């Protein structure tokens, strides 16, 4: 029995190295495929700028989701929180100016993350359920705040959400998230929680506090994404970011972060965001119907999970 377990573990470990190459191979494949099929439309400068902007909108919230997934949990509320914070930013901006609007949006994002973190870490509601509840709450609040009407954004938010502002914001968020994960004690503790929570607890890692902070960070990044999205579109709408949680989670998993946690980095999340953006953009160029685009995105997520998941930990997925 021991020998069989050892052989199974060795075979699982051998699959890890090829799996790490999947995001980069997939990125090359989609670029080559749509370059050949979309030609001038796909390879144009305007389309390249669009892809950078769209990838930033996906990647910024995905940085927060990455940390949550690395810890072995999940955040399904990200799209609705992006919509809510973008709406708050636009409404407060029109009434009081850009600085109060941005601060209000960030405060709402942190509050949403706190709700998720406290519900999960302290009240022991599974992360799947508490963030699913926040998905509904945030979307409802977005409709209430907006009175079911779009709200145009002012010049400052549009500057943030469009080139080169969004590229600078994207780079700053990437740098901050990378430093937090790779170069701080908190980041190492997050990896330890995702790798083996019981061992981390016995080692003195403050599990409850860190889980709350994980979701606070996710809410904060969602707020930045909401501000950027509202600025890029030029308006905050009640239906903004519908399905963004799927794109963000797919980007994280495509980047090689398994849903079982313990592994991941922000560079691969960026690669995953570009893959999703290129895939969706390329299908639009080729005239693929929107409903089939959703089917393809779902299939990509399932395939990415299959390739990246650590089956030895399958029994403790949260």
Protein Blocks (a to p, Z undefined) as FASTA:
>chain_A
ZZmmmmmmmmmmmmmmmmmmmmmmmmmmmmmmmmmmnmmmmmpmklmmmmmmmmmmmmmm
mmmmmmmmmnopacfklmmmmmmmmmmmmmmmmmnojklmmmmmmmmmmmmmmmmmmmmm
mnopafklmmmmmmmmmmmmmmmmnnopacdddfklmmmmpcfklmmmmmmmmmmmmmmm
mmcfklmmmmmmmmommlmmmnopafklmmmmmmmmmmmmmmmmmmmmmmmnopacfkgo
ihklmmmmmmmmmnopafkgoiacfklmmmmmmmmmmmmmmmmmnopafklmmmmmmmmm
mmmmmmmpcfklmmmcZZ
